[in-house]
Amino acid sequence: MNKKVDLTNAAWAKSELSNGSDNCLEVAFVDGVVALRDSVDVGDPAAQVLVVSRKDYELFAASVRAGQADLLP
């Protein structure tokens, strides 16, 4: 997906299972897409953010919940 998204006011969230750790995947639902970042990169202006469609995120999350074993090569 090649869409510019303004993340200035994004409300980032991480799993309750992270127990407040700094080593987590954070998610923000913004402007009809889903942004993902590594929590260790918070505040780093050079950090990369992955932006995917909401549909792709929903399919990925459903696969994880279903225990799909072949999500990685």
Buried (B, 14 or more C-beta within 10 A) or exposed (E): EEEEBEBEEBEBEBEEEEEEEEEBEBBBBBEEBBBBBBBEBEEEEEEEBEBBEEEEBEEBEEEEEEEEEEEEE
